[in-house]
Structure formats: C-alpha cells, structure tokens
Amino acid sequence: MRKQALVVLCILVFAVFAGSAIARTAGFPSKGKVVPGKTIGGVGLTDTTTTVQHKWGRNYKVCSYCKKLTWFYVYPTGEPLGAAVKFEKGKVVSVFTLGSPAGWGVKGAMMGDPVSNVYDLFGQAGTVNCIGYDALTIKVGASTMSFYTTGGTVYGYALTGPTESACQ
C-alpha cells in the first residue's frame, strides 16, 4: 500500500512539474512563423480575443490611442520589438510585427532579407507607401499579406482583413 501511495505521489509531482513547464513555454513566441494569407506567429484573421490570449498569453498592453481594440505584445528586454493584434467585434482584423523582431518571417523572406526575395517567392507585388516605409502587398483570398520594407530589406509583416490598411 505504501509503495502504491508513493508511486501516486511521484506521478502527481511529475504532472505538476510538467504542467508548470508547459505553462511557462506557452505564450508570445520568441520567433514567429509567417504563413502568407493565414497567420503571423500562429494568430490569424477571425481568431477571437480568447483564442489570441490562449495562443500568445495575457502579457499585452492595450493601445490607448488606437481607434480599434489593439493589443501590443512586446519583448521585455531591449528595444520595443514584438507584434500587435487589432480586433473588431471581438475578432482579429489585423496582426502585424512591431519593429524587426529577429527570427520572424517566412522561409525565403525573413526579417532582414533583401526585398528581391519577396518578388522571387511571390512574383509581382503591389506597393503601398506608408509613412517611413513601404508595404509590398500580396492578395491571398480576402486577406492582404504585407511585407514591410525599408532600405531594400524586409523589416516587418502584416496580415490584414479586407477593411484594413496595409499600413499598420
């Protein structure tokens, strides 16, 4: 009986330890994979606020000056880098990077890669002139995938719904 109790106790301790380790690793990604027309860092258009909290956690700041509910997820050290999610009626209408977080991107057009890589991957892209940068845009279904560029390099990404500007 004592051996069984000890085994059960060991299993419970392991389960609590493993669960806390999983909880620590869940949340805002250190590197965000871009899937054109689908997701940025695992967050896609029409995800709900609850879904975004489940995927990226609750460690965000609410934008006080934005017209639509916007959450900023920023890394805790260094310069303000990260990503943001904009909502309308409780659903994502835009997800975009903030600054140039290293390791984010799509294979072939990663952060810091030359703009020519975007053209090599996707062919002709539209161009939207934003304040201080350009957005190379590609329509994917009803969404727009934008590659933010400056100085001939990719420095950010945005996935926007049909009512949103490529400039975030």
N, C-alpha and C positions, 0 to 999 in steps of 0.2 A: 504494500500500500504506500509506503514512504517513497519507494522508487518511482511509482506512478505519479505521485504528487510532485516530486522533484522534476520529472520529465515534463509535466504540465507547466510547472513554474518556468522552466527553461524555455519552453515553447512560447509562453506568454511574454517573457522578457525579450526574446528574439523578435517576436512580432511587433512589440512596441518600438524597439530599436530600429527595425527595418522600416516601419511606418514613418518614424520621425525622419529617417534618412531620405525617404521618398518625398516627404513634405518639404524638406529643405531644398531639394533639387527642382521641385515644381515651381513654375512662375515665369517671369520675364526671361527670355532666352539670352544667353551670352552671345550667341551668333544666330541670326535669323535667316532662314532659308526663304528665298523669294520664288514663288511658283506663279509665273505670269498669268494674270487673269483669275487666279484662285486665292492665294494667300500671301501674306508677308509675315514671317515669323510664326506661322500657324494660324493667324487670325484672318478671316475672310469676310467679304461683304455679306450682310444679313446675319452675321453672328449677333447674338443678343449680349446685353451688358453682363448677364450672368455667365454666358459662355466665355466671354473675354476674361472675366475675373477667374474663371476656372482654369483657363489656359495660361494667363500671364500674372495672375495674382491680384492682390488689392493694394499693392505698393505703388500707387499712382497719385499724381496731383491733378486736380480738376482745373481746367483753364478758366480763369476768372474773366477774361475779356473775349472769349470766343462766342460767336452767335449760337452755335450748336454745342451740345454737351461734348466736350473733348477731354480725354484723359491723356496725360503725359507720363510715360514710363521712362525714367532717366536712371542711368547707372549711377551708383552712389559715389564713385570716385572720379577724379579728373574733370575734364570739361563736360558740359551738358550734352551728352550723347544718349540716344535711345530711340524710341518710337512713340507714335501717338495714334490714338483711335478716336474717330469722330462718329457720333451717333445721331440718329434722327428717329424719333418714336421708338427708342429702345433697341434699335438695330444699327449695326456698323454700316456707315455710308462711305467711310474713307479710313484707310490705315496707311501710315507713312513713317519714314525714318526721320529722326531729328539729328542733325549733324551728320557725321560719317562714321557710324559705329563699325569698327573693324569686324570682318568675318561675315557681314551680312551680304546677301546677294543671290544671284542665280549663276550656276556654273557657266563660265564664259563671259559674264558681265558682273564681276564682283566689285565691291567698293574699291575705288582707286584705279580700276581698269580703264583703258582708253575708250573713248566714245565709239570708235570704229568697231569695237566688239559688239555693241548693241546692233549696229547695222549688219554685221556678219551673222549674228544669230537670228535677227527678225526681219531683215530686208529694210524696206522703206518705212520710216517712222515719221509721224507728224512732229512738229516743233511748236511748243508754246513758250513764249517769252514771259518768264516770271520776273519778279524784282530780285536782281542779283544772280540769277541762274536761269537755265533753260530746262524744259521738261521734254524729253523725247517720248512721244506717246504712241502706244500700240493699242488698238481696239481689240478686245477679246470678249466676244459676246456683247453684253450690255455694259461691261466694265471697261475702264481705261487703265492700262498699266503704264506708269511713267517712270522713266529713268532720269533722275536729276543729274544735270551735268554743269560743270564749270571748269574752265581752263583745259578743256579737252578730255576730262576724265569723269567717270561716274562717281558721284558723291552721295547719292541717295535714291530712294524708291518710294513710289506711292501707288496704291490701288484704290481707285475711286469709282463710285457708282455714277450712273448717267446724269445725275443732277449736280454733281460736284466738279469743281475746277481741278485741273491737273496741278495747279499751283497751291500748295498747302503751306 
